[in-house]
Amino acid sequence: AEFAPAMETSLAVIAGNSAKVDSIKISLLDDQKEVIMRRRLPSGVKMYTGDDFNYPALIAGDAQGYSHALLGIFDA
């Protein structure tokens, strides 16, 4: 998937500062784009999903990783 220039910029900023970045929280509402972005994050940088529609698969993950849950849907 191709990202908008803002997404590429976000990834570049994170990569350039990965020693200072613990995680990113994002709500792309496109599970495939989130997985691609998550895989492009530097090692050790966590992805927190805000995707209320695709969260089961995103937090379950796959052999290459998973997104952490940070969703309003879990707010009691």
Stockholm file with secondary structure:
# STOCKHOLM 1.0

chainA/1-76         AEFAPAMETSLAVIAGNSAKVDSIKISLLDDQKEVIMRRRLPSGVKMYTGDDFNYPALIAGDAQGYSHALLGIFDA
#=GR chainA/1-76 SS CCCCHHHHHHHHHHHHTTTTCCEEEECCSCHHHHHHHHHHSCTTCEEEECCTTTHHHHHHCBTTBCCEECCGGGCC
#=GC SS_cons        CCCCHHHHHHHHHHHHTTTTCCEEEECCSCHHHHHHHHHHSCTTCEEEECCTTTHHHHHHCBTTBCCEECCGGGCC
//
